[in-house]
Amino acid sequence: MKKIMAAVVIAAVLASTPCTTAFASDYGTEKEDVILTDLDYFSKDSWVEIVTNEEDSYGGHYGSVIYAGQGSMDSNVKGLSYYLGGEYSEFSVTLFIPKAANQTSTGHSYQWDIADFAIYAANESGDEKKLFSKSDFTSMMKPLEITLDLSDAEFLRFEWRNCFYYDTGSAEPLFMLGDPILTPES
């Protein structure tokens, strides 16, 4: 019985002793990634939507999604921008064709050949730089993983042109941006 009691006392002492590792000095300094859509946008045009739970044509699922649906008969450029304040080093997102775009009935108007999308970053002086662009969309495009350097970016801006198709009179998005993630500066 004394041996069991001694083992319990030793276990209690060990459990109450703080455990230290070589990484203890780093505790609390690691910053976590941020979902872009959890931030308030700086500006957003009408028909640009931020939603949850979408599926791509290949069965992938996305919890946070951005797209431009565009209004009926509206092919103006659509934009969305976020103020980042130079706090992030990287942006990653998946550009995908939504399942619905490939499951509508035939005879609807698609604009694969003229759709155009770009992502820009602006520094503190307002100088804007194109980080990414795409215009060769197809219905069979597989999800495209995009990772962009945001060093010194004060603003992040998205721009859509003719990125929709018509389905029974309403405009629907040809593609979407899934799970947009910002990595903080370390």
Phi and psi in degrees as GROMACS dihedral restraints (atoms count N, CA, C in turn):
[ dihedral_restraints ]
;  ai    aj    ak    al  type     phi  dphi    fc
    3     4     5     6     1   -63.3    20    10
    4     5     6     7     1   -37.5    20    10
    6     7     8     9     1   -65.1    20    10
    7     8     9    10     1   -40.4    20    10
    9    10    11    12     1   -66.5    20    10
   10    11    12    13     1   -44.1    20    10
   12    13    14    15     1   -62.9    20    10
   13    14    15    16     1   -40.9    20    10
   15    16    17    18     1   -64.0    20    10
   16    17    18    19     1   -39.1    20    10
   18    19    20    21     1   -65.8    20    10
   19    20    21    22     1   -39.4    20    10
   21    22    23    24     1   -65.7    20    10
   22    23    24    25     1   -44.0    20    10
   24    25    26    27     1   -62.4    20    10
   25    26    27    28     1   -45.9    20    10
   27    28    29    30     1   -62.0    20    10
   28    29    30    31     1   -43.7    20    10
   30    31    32    33     1   -61.7    20    10
   31    32    33    34     1   -40.5    20    10
   33    34    35    36     1   -65.6    20    10
   34    35    36    37     1   -40.0    20    10
   36    37    38    39     1   -65.4    20    10
   37    38    39    40     1   -44.7    20    10
   39    40    41    42     1   -64.1    20    10
   40    41    42    43     1   -39.8    20    10
   42    43    44    45     1   -66.0    20    10
   43    44    45    46     1   -32.0    20    10
   45    46    47    48     1   -87.6    20    10
   46    47    48    49     1    -8.6    20    10
   48    49    50    51     1   -82.4    20    10
   49    50    51    52     1   127.6    20    10
   51    52    53    54     1   -61.8    20    10
   52    53    54    55     1   136.4    20    10
   54    55    56    57     1   -91.2    20    10
   55    56    57    58     1   127.7    20    10
   57    58    59    60     1  -118.3    20    10
   58    59    60    61     1   146.8    20    10
   60    61    62    63     1  -132.9    20    10
   61    62    63    64     1   176.8    20    10
   63    64    65    66     1   -64.8    20    10
   64    65    66    67     1   -16.5    20    10
   66    67    68    69     1   -98.6    20    10
   67    68    69    70     1     3.6    20    10
   69    70    71    72     1   -58.7    20    10
   70    71    72    73     1   -33.7    20    10
   72    73    74    75     1   -70.6    20    10
   73    74    75    76     1   -18.4    20    10
   75    76    77    78     1   -89.6    20    10
   76    77    78    79     1    -7.9    20    10
   78    79    80    81     1   -57.5    20    10
   79    80    81    82     1   128.8    20    10
   81    82    83    84     1    86.0    20    10
   82    83    84    85     1    -5.7    20    10
   84    85    86    87     1   -95.6    20    10
   85    86    87    88     1   -15.6    20    10
   87    88    89    90     1   -75.4    20    10
   88    89    90    91     1   126.6    20    10
   90    91    92    93     1   -96.2    20    10
   91    92    93    94     1   142.8    20    10
   93    94    95    96     1   -90.0    20    10
   94    95    96    97     1   153.1    20    10
   96    97    98    99     1   -62.2    20    10
   97    98    99   100     1   155.8    20    10
   99   100   101   102     1  -123.0    20    10
  100   101   102   103     1   134.4    20    10
  102   103   104   105     1   -77.4    20    10
  103   104   105   106     1   121.6    20    10
  105   106   107   108     1   -53.2    20    10
  106   107   108   109     1   -42.3    20    10
  108   109   110   111     1   -71.7    20    10
  109   110   111   112     1    -7.5    20    10
  111   112   113   114     1   -78.6    20    10
  112   113   114   115     1   -17.0    20    10
  114   115   116   117     1   -84.0    20    10
  115   116   117   118     1   154.5    20    10
  117   118   119   120     1   -74.3    20    10
  118   119   120   121     1   135.4    20    10
  120   121   122   123     1   -74.4    20    10
  121   122   123   124     1   155.0    20    10
  123   124   125   126     1   -83.3    20    10
  124   125   126   127     1   -44.6    20    10
  126   127   128   129     1  -150.1    20    10
  127   128   129   130     1   149.2    20    10
  129   130   131   132     1  -149.9    20    10
  130   131   132   133     1   125.6    20    10
  132   133   134   135     1   -76.4    20    10
  133   134   135   136     1   159.1    20    10
  135   136   137   138     1   -63.7    20    10
  136   137   138   139     1   150.4    20    10
  138   139   140   141     1    77.0    20    10
  139   140   141   142     1     0.1    20    10
  141   142   143   144     1   -91.2    20    10
  142   143   144   145     1   126.0    20    10
  144   145   146   147     1  -119.8    20    10
  145   146   147   148     1   146.8    20    10
  147   148   149   150     1  -122.7    20    10
  148   149   150   151     1   114.8    20    10
  150   151   152   153     1  -133.2    20    10
  151   152   153   154     1  -178.1    20    10
  153   154   155   156     1  -125.8    20    10
  154   155   156   157     1   157.9    20    10
  156   157   158   159     1    57.2    20    10
  157   158   159   160     1    79.3    20    10
  159   160   161   162     1  -122.5    20    10
  160   161   162   163     1   158.8    20    10
  162   163   164   165     1  -122.7    20    10
  163   164   165   166     1   140.5    20    10
  165   166   167   168     1   -89.5    20    10
  166   167   168   169     1   174.2    20    10
  168   169   170   171     1   -65.5    20    10
  169   170   171   172     1   -16.0    20    10
  171   172   173   174     1  -106.4    20    10
  172   173   174   175     1    10.1    20    10
  174   175   176   177     1    92.9    20    10
  175   176   177   178     1     2.5    20    10
  177   178   179   180     1   -75.0    20    10
  178   179   180   181     1   148.6    20    10
  180   181   182   183     1  -119.4    20    10
  181   182   183   184     1   145.1    20    10
  183   184   185   186     1  -132.6    20    10
  184   185   186   187     1   129.4    20    10
  186   187   188   189     1   -80.9    20    10
  187   188   189   190     1   -29.4    20    10
  189   190   191   192     1  -129.4    20    10
  190   191   192   193     1   128.2    20    10
  192   193   194   195     1  -138.4    20    10
  193   194   195   196     1   142.2    20    10
  195   196   197   198     1  -124.4    20    10
  196   197   198   199     1   138.7    20    10
  198   199   200   201     1  -158.2    20    10
  199   200   201   202     1   164.9    20    10
  201   202   203   204     1  -115.3    20    10
  202   203   204   205     1   115.8    20    10
  204   205   206   207     1   -89.5    20    10
  205   206   207   208     1   -30.3    20    10
  207   208   209   210     1    66.9    20    10
  208   209   210   211     1   141.6    20    10
  210   211   212   213     1   -75.2    20    10
  211   212   213   214     1   160.5    20    10
  213   214   215   216     1   -56.2    20    10
  214   215   216   217     1   128.5    20    10
  216   217   218   219     1    64.0    20    10
  217   218   219   220     1    24.2    20    10
  219   220   221   222     1  -117.5    20    10
  220   221   222   223     1   103.5    20    10
  222   223   224   225     1  -111.7    20    10
  223   224   225   226     1    25.7    20    10
  225   226   227   228     1   -68.2    20    10
  226   227   228   229     1   159.4    20    10
  228   229   230   231     1   -66.2    20    10
  229   230   231   232     1   137.1    20    10
  231   232   233   234     1  -115.5    20    10
  232   233   234   235     1   142.8    20    10
  234   235   236   237     1  -137.8    20    10
  235   236   237   238     1   158.5    20    10
  237   238   239   240     1  -147.1    20    10
  238   239   240   241     1   132.3    20    10
  240   241   242   243     1  -136.0    20    10
  241   242   243   244     1   151.6    20    10
  243   244   245   246     1  -127.1    20    10
  244   245   246   247     1   141.0    20    10
  246   247   248   249     1   -87.8    20    10
  247   248   249   250     1   122.8    20    10
  249   250   251   252     1  -105.5    20    10
  250   251   252   253     1   -22.3    20    10
  252   253   254   255     1    64.3    20    10
  253   254   255   256     1    21.9    20    10
  255   256   257   258     1    69.4    20    10
  256   257   258   259     1    17.4    20    10
  258   259   260   261     1   -90.8    20    10
  259   260   261   262     1    -3.5    20    10
  261   262   263   264     1  -124.9    20    10
  262   263   264   265     1   145.0    20    10
  264   265   266   267     1  -100.4    20    10
  265   266   267   268     1   -22.7    20    10
  267   268   269   270     1  -151.3    20    10
  268   269   270   271     1   149.7    20    10
  270   271   272   273     1  -127.3    20    10
  271   272   273   274     1   131.4    20    10
  273   274   275   276     1  -131.1    20    10
  274   275   276   277     1   144.9    20    10
  276   277   278   279     1  -159.2    20    10
  277   278   279   280     1   159.4    20    10
  279   280   281   282     1  -112.8    20    10
  280   281   282   283     1   122.4    20    10
  282   283   284   285     1   -92.1    20    10
  283   284   285   286     1   125.7    20    10
  285   286   287   288     1  -143.8    20    10
  286   287   288   289     1   156.9    20    10
  288   289   290   291     1   -88.2    20    10
  289   290   291   292     1   124.2    20    10
  291   292   293   294     1   -69.9    20    10
  292   293   294   295     1   148.5    20    10
  294   295   296   297     1   -53.1    20    10
  295   296   297   298     1   -40.0    20    10
  297   298   299   300     1   -62.2    20    10
  298   299   300   301     1   -30.8    20    10
  300   301   302   303     1   -66.0    20    10
  301   302   303   304     1   -27.0    20    10
  303   304   305   306     1  -101.7    20    10
  304   305   306   307     1     3.4    20    10
  306   307   308   309     1  -117.7    20    10
  307   308   309   310     1    11.7    20    10
  309   310   311   312     1   -84.9    20    10
  310   311   312   313     1   160.8    20    10
  312   313   314   315     1   -71.8    20    10
  313   314   315   316     1   159.6    20    10
  315   316   317   318     1   -70.0    20    10
  316   317   318   319     1   165.8    20    10
  318   319   320   321     1    93.9    20    10
  319   320   321   322     1    -0.6    20    10
  321   322   323   324     1   -91.7    20    10
  322   323   324   325     1   160.2    20    10
  324   325   326   327     1   -88.6    20    10
  325   326   327   328     1   115.1    20    10
  327   328   329   330     1  -106.9    20    10
  328   329   330   331     1   150.3    20    10
  330   331   332   333     1  -123.0    20    10
  331   332   333   334     1    39.5    20    10
  333   334   335   336     1   -53.9    20    10
  334   335   336   337     1   -40.2    20    10
  336   337   338   339     1   -75.4    20    10
  337   338   339   340     1   -16.1    20    10
  339   340   341   342     1  -119.6    20    10
  340   341   342   343     1    -2.0    20    10
  342   343   344   345     1   -64.5    20    10
  343   344   345   346     1   140.0    20    10
  345   346   347   348     1  -143.8    20    10
  346   347   348   349     1   135.1    20    10
  348   349   350   351     1  -137.4    20    10
  349   350   351   352     1   142.7    20    10
  351   352   353   354     1  -147.3    20    10
  352   353   354   355     1   152.1    20    10
  354   355   356   357     1  -122.5    20    10
  355   356   357   358     1   132.2    20    10
  357   358   359   360     1  -123.6    20    10
  358   359   360   361     1   155.0    20    10
  360   361   362   363     1  -128.3    20    10
  361   362   363   364     1   143.3    20    10
  363   364   365   366     1  -122.3    20    10
  364   365   366   367     1   140.0    20    10
  366   367   368   369     1   -87.7    20    10
  367   368   369   370     1  -174.6    20    10
  369   370   371   372     1   -60.1    20    10
  370   371   372   373     1   -31.5    20    10
  372   373   374   375     1   -79.8    20    10
  373   374   375   376     1    -7.5    20    10
  375   376   377   378     1    91.3    20    10
  376   377   378   379     1     2.3    20    10
  378   379   380   381     1   -71.0    20    10
  379   380   381   382     1   122.6    20    10
  381   382   383   384     1  -101.3    20    10
  382   383   384   385     1   142.6    20    10
  384   385   386   387     1  -132.0    20    10
  385   386   387   388     1   132.7    20    10
  387   388   389   390     1   -77.0    20    10
  388   389   390   391     1   123.3    20    10
  390   391   392   393     1   -96.4    20    10
  391   392   393   394     1   -28.2    20    10
  393   394   395   396     1  -158.4    20    10
  394   395   396   397     1   144.6    20    10
  396   397   398   399     1  -150.1    20    10
  397   398   399   400     1   153.0    20    10
  399   400   401   402     1  -150.4    20    10
  400   401   402   403     1   136.5    20    10
  402   403   404   405     1  -141.2    20    10
  403   404   405   406     1    -0.1    20    10
  405   406   407   408     1  -103.7    20    10
  406   407   408   409     1    61.2    20    10
  408   409   410   411     1   -79.9    20    10
  409   410   411   412     1   148.2    20    10
  411   412   413   414     1  -141.5    20    10
  412   413   414   415     1   161.3    20    10
  414   415   416   417     1   -67.0    20    10
  415   416   417   418     1   -21.5    20    10
  417   418   419   420     1   -96.1    20    10
  418   419   420   421     1     4.7    20    10
  420   421   422   423     1   -59.2    20    10
  421   422   423   424     1   128.7    20    10
  423   424   425   426     1   -78.4    20    10
  424   425   426   427     1   156.5    20    10
  426   427   428   429     1   -53.6    20    10
  427   428   429   430     1   135.1    20    10
  429   430   431   432     1  -111.2    20    10
  430   431   432   433     1   116.1    20    10
  432   433   434   435     1   -80.4    20    10
  433   434   435   436     1   126.5    20    10
  435   436   437   438     1  -120.3    20    10
  436   437   438   439     1   131.5    20    10
  438   439   440   441     1  -131.0    20    10
  439   440   441   442     1   125.8    20    10
  441   442   443   444     1  -125.5    20    10
  442   443   444   445     1   143.8    20    10
  444   445   446   447     1   -79.2    20    10
  445   446   447   448     1   126.2    20    10
  447   448   449   450     1  -111.1    20    10
  448   449   450   451     1    21.4    20    10
  450   451   452   453     1   -52.1    20    10
  451   452   453   454     1   126.3    20    10
  453   454   455   456     1    64.9    20    10
  454   455   456   457     1    16.9    20    10
  456   457   458   459     1   -81.4    20    10
  457   458   459   460     1   121.2    20    10
  459   460   461   462     1   -87.7    20    10
  460   461   462   463     1   -33.4    20    10
  462   463   464   465     1  -132.0    20    10
  463   464   465   466     1   148.8    20    10
  465   466   467   468     1  -123.8    20    10
  466   467   468   469     1   127.7    20    10
  468   469   470   471     1  -130.4    20    10
  469   470   471   472     1   138.0    20    10
  471   472   473   474     1  -111.3    20    10
  472   473   474   475     1   143.0    20    10
  474   475   476   477     1  -137.0    20    10
  475   476   477   478     1   125.7    20    10
  477   478   479   480     1  -115.5    20    10
  478   479   480   481     1   137.5    20    10
  480   481   482   483     1  -130.8    20    10
  481   482   483   484     1   123.8    20    10
  483   484   485   486     1    51.4    20    10
  484   485   486   487     1    42.5    20    10
  486   487   488   489     1  -100.9    20    10
  487   488   489   490     1    51.1    20    10
  489   490   491   492     1  -148.3    20    10
  490   491   492   493     1   167.3    20    10
  492   493   494   495     1  -133.5    20    10
  493   494   495   496     1   159.3    20    10
  495   496   497   498     1   -97.9    20    10
  496   497   498   499     1   132.7    20    10
  498   499   500   501     1  -131.4    20    10
  499   500   501   502     1   110.2    20    10
  501   502   503   504     1    46.5    20    10
  502   503   504   505     1    47.4    20    10
  504   505   506   507     1    90.1    20    10
  505   506   507   508     1   -12.6    20    10
  507   508   509   510     1  -110.9    20    10
  508   509   510   511     1   149.4    20    10
  510   511   512   513     1   -85.8    20    10
  511   512   513   514     1   132.4    20    10
  513   514   515   516     1  -124.3    20    10
  514   515   516   517     1   153.4    20    10
  516   517   518   519     1   -73.4    20    10
  517   518   519   520     1   134.3    20    10
  519   520   521   522     1   -71.0    20    10
  520   521   522   523     1   -33.8    20    10
  522   523   524   525     1  -146.3    20    10
  523   524   525   526     1   166.2    20    10
  525   526   527   528     1  -137.2    20    10
  526   527   528   529     1   163.7    20    10
  528   529   530   531     1  -110.3    20    10
  529   530   531   532     1   118.8    20    10
  531   532   533   534     1  -107.7    20    10
  532   533   534   535     1   140.9    20    10
  534   535   536   537     1    48.4    20    10
  535   536   537   538     1    62.0    20    10
  537   538   539   540     1   -73.0    20    10
  538   539   540   541     1   120.8    20    10
  540   541   542   543     1  -121.7    20    10
  541   542   543   544     1   134.2    20    10
  543   544   545   546     1  -105.5    20    10
  544   545   546   547     1   133.6    20    10
  546   547   548   549     1  -102.8    20    10
  547   548   549   550     1   121.2    20    10
  549   550   551   552     1   -66.3    20    10
  550   551   552   553     1   153.4    20    10
  552   553   554   555     1   -61.0    20    10
  553   554   555   556     1   143.0    20    10
